Amino acid sequence: MGIWSAAETAALLWSSILLGVEAPGLAAIAGLGAAFFALCQASLRFTADLVRLRISDQGLIVGSFALASAGFAVRFIARVAGFALIGFGTGAIVPCSLVLAARQSVGRPAVGLSSVSLFSTFTRLPAPLATHAIAQVFSLPVAFAAFAVAMAVSGVGMALSAVAGGDASSAGKE
């Protein structure tokens, strides 16, 4: 589940650079990508519990990975909107992941919560360096495409996990 951590770090730190590189004439407004990302992510993080009442945690995470993957995949014409999609896509993953992690360690939710925190830190810390390395060897759009693929694969993995083990969190169940 740590891919969301690396992806949101890359989106936040590299969005302005990507927008500035793809359209130098619009460099003055390149910060809009990071702004829309943060605004959309925060809006969903603050309202995730309302969404969770209607959709299961695993279902919401799968949909979130799909939305974030689409956001990473779009080109410049829609790139600013893409960062908004990434924000919406990654916004619910954290609260849902924490709920699922706490439920996995019956009687010891702190173990599940600390495990999620540990894995997200391991991916968040090298994310800017890895993004830069891929951008240097290939290009920044290729680095973002790699995140699109990683988010899609993570979503498929979560969907398969839900199908194989049953959705551990029913919608509306706390």
Secondary structure, DSSP 8 states (H G I E B T S, - for coil): -THHHHHHHHHHHHHHHHHHHH-GGGGGGTTHHHHHHHHHHHHHHHHHHHHHTTS-HHHHHHHHHHHHHHHHH--GGGHHHHHHHHHHHHHTHHHHHHHHHHHHSTT-HHHHHHHHHHHHHHHHTTHHHHHHHHHHHT-HHHHHHHHHHHHHHHHHHHHHHHHHH--SS-TT--
